[in-house]
Amino acid sequence: MELMMAWLILFIAGIFEIVWSFAMKESHGFSKLAPSLVTIVGMLVSFGCLAWAMRVLPLGTAYTVWTGIGAVGAFLMGIFFLGEPASAMRIIAATLIVSGLILMKVSS
């Protein structure tokens, strides 16, 4: 049960990594107050959840999954909300990241 909870908390940490990275972009170098505050709160929640999950999960697995969720999530936010390009090479790269996340989860 503790292992399942650690995975859930790690997933939440990854979601908040997406939140803070998107908010940081929207803060325009911390020049806008609301997105800047969302960035800081998102970071605190994300790091706190990551730290909690690492009590149970191996460092390499937890950190890799956390950064992978953040990377793919930020990639998708950029495409869907910021008009960033969705080239074939970028999609292949994101697919490889997701593949690595799945393999990391299966290997734990």
N, C-alpha and C positions, 0 to 999 in steps of 0.2 A: 504494500500500500504506500509506503514512504517513497519507493522508487517511482511509482506512478505519479505521485504528487510532485516529486522533483521534476519529472518531465513536463508536467502541466505548468509548473512555475517557470521552468526554463522557456517554454513556449510563450508565456506571458512576458517574460523578459525580452524575448525577441520581438514581440509585437510593440513593446514600448521603445525598443531600439529604432524601429521604423518610425514611430511617432516622433521621437526626438530628432532624428535625422531630417525628417520632412520639415518639422518646425524650425530647425536650425536654418535650413535653406530659406524658409519663408521669413525668417527674422532679418534677412539682409545684413548679415554681419553683426547681429545683436543690436541693430538700430531700431527695431520695432519691439515694443514692450511685450505684448501678448504672446507672440511666437517665441520670444526669448524666455518668458516664464514657462511656457509649455516645454521648451527644450530642457530647461533645468529640472523641472519636475519629472519629465519623462526619463531623463538620465538617472535621476535618483531612484525611481521605481525600477528601471531596467537593471541598474547595477545591483540594487538590493535583491531583486529576484534572482539574478545570476549568482550572487553570493550565496543565497539560500540553497539554490539547486546544487551548487558545487559542494555542499556538505555531504551530498549523497552520490552525485555523478562524478566520474573521472574528469579531471581538469581538461584534458585534450578534447574529450567528447563534448563537454558542456560549452567550452569556449568556441569550438568549431560550429556547433549547432546554433549557438547564439549569434555569432557573426554571420553565419549563412542565412538565417532567417532575416536578419537586418539587411544584408546585402541584396538578397532577392526581393525583399519587400520594398526597399528603397528603389531598386531598379524598376519595379512595377509601378510604384507611386510616380516616379519620374515620367514613365511612359503615359500613364492614364491621367495624371493631373498637371504635369508640367510640359507636356508636349515633346518629351525627349524621344529620339529616334528608337525604333524597334527593329533594328537591322537583324538579319539572319545570324550574324556572328555574335551579337549581344544575346540573342535568344538562346543560341547554343551554349554560350558561356553560363547563362543562368540555369539552363537545364543541367549542365555538369555540376554546378554548385548543389542543386537539389539532389542529384544522384549521390553526391558525396555525403550529404546530410542523411539520406536514407541508409547508406552503407554504415555511417557512423552509428546511427540508432540501432541497426541490426547487429552490429559488432559489440554493442554494450551488453 
